[in-house]
Amino acid sequence: MNRIPATIVTGFLGAGKTSLIQHLIANADGRRIALIINEFGDVGVDRELLLGCGDESCGADDIVELANGCICCTVADDFLPTMQALLGRDDVPEHIVIETSGLALPKPLVKAFAWPEVRSRVTVDGVVAVIDGPAVAAGLFASDPAAVQAARLADPSLDHDDPLEELFEDQVQCADLIVLNKIDLLNGDAGAVEAEIKTRGRPNVPILETSHGRIEPRVLTGIGAAAESDLDTRPSHHDSADDHDHDDFETMRVPLGAVTDADALQSRLTSLAATYGWLRVKGFVAVDGRPLRHVVQGVGARINGYYDRPWGPDEQRRSELVVIGRQGLDRAGILRDLRG
């Protein structure tokens, strides 16, 4: 029996993974694609975005959310039962797409496909790493990449790893295809960003430039890597550890009151991102007088907002954001200033 191909989509916070998957679903040409969405924290924003894509392929039964936990740390408890449920359906999917959280290590997930109960039915067609081009250009995957590298060269025996840099490198080194996203915001610096990525990834891994995650689906889903069979070629900073933790990061929910002006909220978020130094903000907002749901997406101080779909007749209009940052977020200050 032919095995079902699965694509793992990895990438740091706000790189554009959900946009890439939305484009893939919108151009599925009738193929039955099942999605497994993993988010860091307990507010499921990405699944809601995919359900709001307006495409018939975005059926509720085909989108499984694994929230409040990192998929690479909960393989046995969450991922494997989800896979078994998908494989036990009468309408077995023709392709499975897994979007990891921005804080997940992809290699432990690839390892799970080598488990006998999965390997006989599914193969990892490819690991796709989505890279936020402007973020890499600004060095946001590490607080000071040049200083970290200089320190390593000065004394290789010391551990100077920055957790953001480790995550970035683990995601890139596991990839079969790298999607350099948001190329429209790079202002001609794509060559330098590609050179930076190549120094951290495996040799001969193709890098494709795009904006808004718009990549030809056949390129994403026809890699044929069988990644579970060549784990030794995919180095990781955590190969010697049984697991990893996320103590360097934390997430918080921010319920908002009535929002009368979406542009004013976006300006406030831009200012507060610089004040509090969070990494990511996302969520949904009910704007007074507007029948459509407003989506907020932000990486650092780059905040975007758009209306995606009408609020449902039985759906509660609510405004709530998720903020992700390094450990030690000023929760009281963020709550005060966002609600003020």
N, C-alpha and C positions, 0 to 999 in steps of 0.2 A: 504494500500500500504506500502511495506517495505521501511523504510527510508534509504537514502544513508549514509554509514559511512564516516566520515571525521577524518583525523588524523592531529593534530596540532603539528608541529615540532618546538620546541623552543630551546634556548641555546645561550650562550654568543657569542660574536664576535669570529669567527674563530674556533668554537668548532668542526666543521665537519658536519654541518647540510646538506650542499649541497652534500657532499660525500655520506652521508647516503641515501639521496633521489636518487642519481644516481644509487646506488646499488639496491634500491627498484625498480626503473623503469626497470633496466636491468634484473630483475628477476620477472617481473610482470606476466609472463605466459599468456599473451594475455588479461589480464584484462584492461578495459578502466579506466585509472587513469588520473584525471585532477589535475594540479598543480597551486597553487596560490603562487607566490613568492613576498615577501615584502623586500625591501632593504632600509636602512638608507642612504639617499643621492639620487642624481639624476642620477647615473651611474649604469645601470643594468648589473652587472657582473654575478650574479648567474644564471639568465635566460640564458645568453649566454653560460655558462658552461653546463647547462642541455641540451640546443640545440646541443651542441657539443659532446654529450655523445656517438654518433654513434649508438644509438638504435632506432628502428622504433617507439617505444612508445614515444619518445621525439618529438612529432609533435608540430609545432608552434601554432596550434589552441588549444592545450591542456595545454599550459603553459602561464598563465596570470601573468603579472608583475605589481605590485603596487609599484611604485618608488616615491622618493622624499616625504616621509612621513612615519610615524610609523603607522602600521595597527591598533594598539590598540587605537590610537587617532583619526582615520578617519574611524571608523566602518560604520557609516551611509553614508558617502560620497563615500567611495571607496569599502569597503568589501561587503556590502549588494547588491549594483548593480551588482558586479561581480558574486556573488552567484546566483542572479536571472537570469543573462545571461547564466550561466552554466546549471541551471535547466531548462531553456527554450529551450535548444538545442534538436534537433531530436535524436542525439546519446548521451543521458544523461550519464554522467560518472558512473561507478560502484563504484568508490571510489574517494574521494577528499583529497589531501594532501596540507596542508598550511604550508609554511616555513616562519616564522616570521623573522623580522630583529633581529640582535643580541642585540638591545636596546629596544625590545618590551616587554611589560608585557603580559603574556598569558591570564590572567583571564578576562580582558575586551573583548577579542576576544571570549572566551568561552561563556560569557554572551550573545553575539550577536546570538548564536545559540538557545537561548531561545525565540527570537522574533518569533511571530506567523508565519510570512511568510517564515521563515527558519525551525522552529522546526517541522512543519508538513511534511517536505521533507527530512531533514538531521539531523543526530545525531553525536555528537562528540564521535567517537569510543575510542579515547584516546589522551592524551597529552603526547608527548615524549620529554623529556629534554635531549639534547645532551651536555655532559660535557667534556671539554678539561682537561683530567687528569693531564698533566704536568703543565698547568696553575694553577689549584687548588693547586697542590703540592707546587708551587712557591708563592701562595697567591696573584695571579694577579687579583682575583675578588675584592680585597680590598687592599688599600695601605699597611696596617699593621693590619691584622685580629686580632692578639693577643692583640695588643694595644687597638683596638676598643672594644674588649670584656672585657678587664680589666677595661676600663673606664666606661663601662656600669655597671659592677658589683660594682664599687666604688660609682657610683651615678646614679641609674636607672632613676632618674627624668630628666636627661640631654639627649639631642638628639645627639648621636654620630654616627648616621648612615652614612656610606659611600655610595655614589650612586652606585658604582660597586657591593658592597655587597648586597644592596637592590635588584638590578636586579637579581643577582645570586639566592638569597633566594626566590624571587617571582617566578622565573622560576622553581626552584626545588620543591617548595611547591604546585605548580599547577599540577605537573606531575603525571601520572599514571604509567609511565615507565621511568627509568633513564638509559641512555646509556653512560657509562664511556668510552670515546673514547681515542684513541692514547695510548692504554695500552702498546704498544711496546716501548714507550718513557719514561715509568715510572720507569724503573730500580728497580723493586721489591717494589715500594712504593704504589701499588694499595690498599693494606689493609688500610693504613693510609688515603688515599684519600677517600675511601668508608666510613670510620668512620667519616670523616669531613662532607661528604655529608649527612649522616644519621642524624647528629645533627641538620641539617637545613631543612630537608624535613619532609613529613608526614610519620607516621609509616607504615611499611609493604609494602612500594613501592619497587618493585624489581629493582635491579641495575645489568645491564648486561655489561660485559667488552668486548671491541672490539677494532679493529684497522681499520682505513680508513672507518669507518661507515658500516662495513660489518655485518649486522644483518639479520637473516632469516626473509623475508618479512611477513610470517604468524605470527610471534611474534609481529611485529610492527602494523599490520593491523587487528588483531583479539582480541583486548583488551576488547571491549564491555563495556566500562566504562559509557557511556551516561553522560559525564562530565557536560553537561549543566544542569543536574538534581540534582547535589550535590555541587553546588558552595559554600555553607556554610562550607564545609569541606576543602576548599582550601584557606587558609589565604593569605593575601597580605598586604604589607606595605602601600598600597594605597586604602584600602577598604573604608576609610572615605573621600576620595577625588573624585571629579567628573572626573578628568583626571590627567595626569601627563605630565611633560614637559621634554625636552632633553637639557635644558640649560647647563647641566654639560658636554655635549659632542658636538663635531662639526666634520664636514667632509669637505674635500677639494679634488678637482680634480687636478691632476698633469699631464698635457700633456708632453710627452717626445719627444726629437728629435730622430734621428737615433740611434739604439742600435746595436752595432757591436759584443758585447760579453755578453751573458746572464749570465755567471758565474760572470763576473766583476760587473754587475748590482746587482746580488744577494749579493755579498760581500759588495757593497756600501750600500744597503738597511739595511743589518745587522748592519753596523756601525752607520748609521743615525738613526735607531730605538732606539739605546742606547742614542744617542745624544739628540734626540727630544722627546723621551718618548711616541711615539704614541702607540695606542693599536692595530691597525689593518691596514694592507696594502694589496690591491688586485687589479688585473687588467690584461690587456693583452698587450703583447709587440710584435712588428714586428722586428725580428732579421735579420740583413742584410745577404743575401745568404741562408736563410732558408725558405722553402715553408710553414712551419707549424706555427700556432699561438702559442706563448709562454705565458703560464699562470703564474702569480705571486700570491702567497698566503703567507701571513705572519701574525703571532700573536706575538706582541712584537718583540723581536730580532730573533725569529725563522722564517726564510724565506725559502720557498720552491718554486721551479719552475719546470715546465714540459711543453712539447708540447702536445696539445690536438687534433688539427685537422688542415687540410690545410686551408689557406685563400681562400675564394670563388673567382671565376673569376671576379665577379662584386663588390667584397667587398673591401673597402678601407683599406689598410694595415696601421695601426696606433698603436701608443704606448701611453697608458694612464693608470695611476694608481689612485686609490682612497685611501686616507689616513683618518683614523678615530682616534680621540684622545679626550682627555679631553679639555674643553674650554680653550682657550688661546694658541692654537697651533701657533708656530712661522712659519706662512705661508710663509713669505718672505725668511726665512732661508731654509725651506724645498724645496721651488721652486728653490732657487739658488743652493743648494747642490745636488739636484737630477738631475738638468739639466747640472750641471757643468762637 
